[in-house]
């Protein structure tokens, strides 16, 4: 039964990499607590470090430290698994990676405006997930998830709800830098959507 649900090679790969990195990070830091793996995996607020270690724009999208952050992102992928898996493996990988990179770039520019900017790092799969949700909900924009009294709840409404919640978080400055990165995922989701689906 699970094999019928988890039928997307690309999404399974994304999930697996995130899980392996999370486990290895905590295992290695437990064995070697003085080893600063964050420097090699998370996007750094110092621009020159990211220009030297350009892989950080990619690895930050697969890296989590906090267990709540990790599980919330993995659950988000599983919840939206069926919607996202309707796309081809190549598109899923393209959207996830490009969304993580663009989210990182926007975050990096924004974080320079903070007076204590050199204390921040960016990590997590959220930008990639937002890109996948944006792309997938637009592909299915005219299809409905369910009906209530002949009122159709369209897939695109899911995206609107996420955008609203992100906007509220930005207004309240709860995680403004993170929401900027999420916005990068949304933008990239639209870019790839128009690339493949609009004439």
PLY file of the C-alpha trace (Angstrom):
ply
format ascii 1.0
element vertex 199
property float x
property float y
property float z
element edge 198
property int vertex1
property int vertex2
end_header
0.00 0.00 0.00
2.81 2.42 0.89
4.53 1.62 -2.40
1.40 2.78 -4.22
1.45 6.07 -2.32
5.19 6.78 -2.44
5.47 6.29 -6.18
7.55 9.33 -7.15
11.29 8.66 -7.47
12.16 12.35 -7.29
10.07 13.08 -4.19
11.37 9.93 -2.52
14.90 11.10 -3.28
14.20 14.54 -1.79
12.72 12.97 1.35
15.58 10.48 1.66
18.32 13.10 1.32
16.67 15.33 3.94
16.33 12.41 6.36
19.90 11.16 5.84
21.41 14.66 6.25
19.37 15.23 9.43
20.44 11.92 10.99
24.10 12.26 9.95
24.31 15.84 11.22
23.08 14.90 14.71
25.13 11.71 14.79
28.36 13.46 13.80
27.81 16.45 16.12
27.10 14.02 18.97
30.40 12.24 18.33
32.33 15.46 17.55
30.49 18.34 19.29
33.23 20.84 18.39
32.81 20.22 14.65
30.86 23.10 13.06
28.98 21.35 10.26
26.60 24.31 9.91
29.40 26.19 8.18
29.50 23.50 5.48
25.75 22.97 5.04
23.74 26.11 5.89
23.64 29.30 3.85
25.72 31.94 5.61
24.76 35.60 5.97
28.31 36.60 4.99
28.24 36.94 1.19
31.91 36.13 0.66
31.56 32.73 2.36
28.73 31.76 0.01
30.75 32.91 -3.00
33.56 30.59 -1.90
31.27 27.72 -0.84
28.66 28.04 -3.59
27.26 24.58 -2.78
25.61 26.16 0.29
22.81 27.53 -1.93
21.89 23.90 -2.60
22.78 22.04 0.61
20.86 24.52 2.79
17.68 23.26 1.11
18.28 19.75 2.48
19.56 20.67 5.94
17.65 20.88 9.23
18.82 21.14 12.82
15.66 21.59 14.86
13.52 18.44 14.99
10.24 20.41 14.82
11.43 22.27 11.72
12.53 18.98 10.17
9.30 17.08 10.84
7.06 19.97 9.78
8.80 20.14 6.39
8.80 16.38 5.87
5.12 16.19 6.83
4.39 19.02 4.35
5.99 16.99 1.56
3.97 13.90 2.55
0.69 15.85 2.86
1.14 17.31 -0.63
2.78 14.17 -2.02
-0.10 13.14 -4.28
-0.49 16.63 -5.73
3.21 17.11 -6.39
3.80 13.58 -7.69
1.44 14.23 -10.61
4.39 16.09 -12.19
7.35 14.48 -13.92
10.46 13.60 -11.92
12.58 16.08 -13.88
10.18 18.96 -13.18
9.97 18.13 -9.46
13.76 18.15 -9.10
14.08 21.33 -11.19
11.46 23.22 -9.16
12.80 22.08 -5.78
16.44 22.91 -6.47
15.81 26.21 -8.27
13.34 27.30 -5.57
15.86 26.55 -2.82
18.54 28.53 -4.66
16.35 31.56 -5.44
14.99 31.55 -1.89
18.56 31.57 -0.61
19.56 34.46 -2.88
16.59 36.63 -1.81
17.24 35.80 1.85
20.92 36.69 1.49
20.13 40.12 0.05
17.48 40.80 2.68
19.59 39.71 5.64
22.25 42.29 4.77
19.79 44.96 5.93
19.84 43.63 9.51
22.26 45.35 11.87
23.31 41.97 13.30
23.23 40.25 9.89
26.40 38.22 10.52
24.64 36.08 13.15
22.09 34.51 10.78
22.03 31.30 8.75
19.41 29.87 6.38
18.49 26.22 6.31
15.51 23.98 5.59
13.40 22.61 2.76
10.67 25.25 2.99
11.63 27.22 -0.14
11.77 24.08 -2.25
8.43 22.89 -0.84
6.79 26.27 -1.52
8.07 26.10 -5.09
6.60 22.61 -5.55
3.24 23.62 -4.04
3.11 26.74 -6.22
3.93 24.84 -9.39
1.59 21.91 -8.66
-1.39 24.03 -7.57
-1.10 26.08 -10.77
-0.96 22.94 -12.93
-4.18 21.79 -11.20
-5.61 25.29 -10.82
-8.97 24.42 -12.45
-9.40 21.11 -10.61
-11.06 20.90 -7.22
-9.94 19.15 -4.08
-13.46 18.75 -2.69
-16.98 20.18 -2.91
-19.23 21.63 -0.23
-22.81 22.40 -1.29
-21.76 22.72 -4.93
-18.95 25.10 -3.98
-15.68 23.78 -5.33
-12.49 24.16 -3.29
-9.88 24.49 -6.02
-6.26 23.35 -5.62
-5.13 26.90 -6.32
-6.84 27.97 -3.08
-4.22 25.98 -1.17
-1.56 28.24 -2.62
-3.56 31.37 -1.76
-3.85 30.18 1.85
-0.08 29.62 2.09
0.59 33.05 0.57
-1.78 34.68 3.04
-0.14 32.95 6.01
3.30 33.97 4.75
2.13 37.56 4.30
0.74 37.63 7.86
4.04 36.24 9.19
5.97 38.91 7.27
3.75 41.68 8.65
4.22 40.38 12.19
7.94 39.90 11.54
7.76 36.41 13.04
10.28 34.99 10.59
10.69 37.71 7.99
13.92 36.36 6.54
12.47 32.87 6.25
9.31 34.21 4.62
11.46 36.09 2.08
13.06 32.74 1.22
9.59 31.18 0.91
8.67 33.98 -1.48
11.66 32.97 -3.61
10.19 29.47 -3.79
6.81 30.84 -4.87
8.40 33.03 -7.56
10.41 30.10 -8.93
7.34 27.87 -8.87
5.58 30.39 -11.11
8.62 30.80 -13.38
8.86 27.06 -14.05
5.07 26.82 -14.43
5.01 29.48 -17.15
8.07 27.88 -18.74
6.25 24.58 -19.31
2.54 25.41 -19.29
2.00 28.77 -20.95
2.32 29.37 -24.67
0 1
1 2
2 3
3 4
4 5
5 6
6 7
7 8
8 9
9 10
10 11
11 12
12 13
13 14
14 15
15 16
16 17
17 18
18 19
19 20
20 21
21 22
22 23
23 24
24 25
25 26
26 27
27 28
28 29
29 30
30 31
31 32
32 33
33 34
34 35
35 36
36 37
37 38
38 39
39 40
40 41
41 42
42 43
43 44
44 45
45 46
46 47
47 48
48 49
49 50
50 51
51 52
52 53
53 54
54 55
55 56
56 57
57 58
58 59
59 60
60 61
61 62
62 63
63 64
64 65
65 66
66 67
67 68
68 69
69 70
70 71
71 72
72 73
73 74
74 75
75 76
76 77
77 78
78 79
79 80
80 81
81 82
82 83
83 84
84 85
85 86
86 87
87 88
88 89
89 90
90 91
91 92
92 93
93 94
94 95
95 96
96 97
97 98
98 99
99 100
100 101
101 102
102 103
103 104
104 105
105 106
106 107
107 108
108 109
109 110
110 111
111 112
112 113
113 114
114 115
115 116
116 117
117 118
118 119
119 120
120 121
121 122
122 123
123 124
124 125
125 126
126 127
127 128
128 129
129 130
130 131
131 132
132 133
133 134
134 135
135 136
136 137
137 138
138 139
139 140
140 141
141 142
142 143
143 144
144 145
145 146
146 147
147 148
148 149
149 150
150 151
151 152
152 153
153 154
154 155
155 156
156 157
157 158
158 159
159 160
160 161
161 162
162 163
163 164
164 165
165 166
166 167
167 168
168 169
169 170
170 171
171 172
172 173
173 174
174 175
175 176
176 177
177 178
178 179
179 180
180 181
181 182
182 183
183 184
184 185
185 186
186 187
187 188
188 189
189 190
190 191
191 192
192 193
193 194
194 195
195 196
196 197
197 198
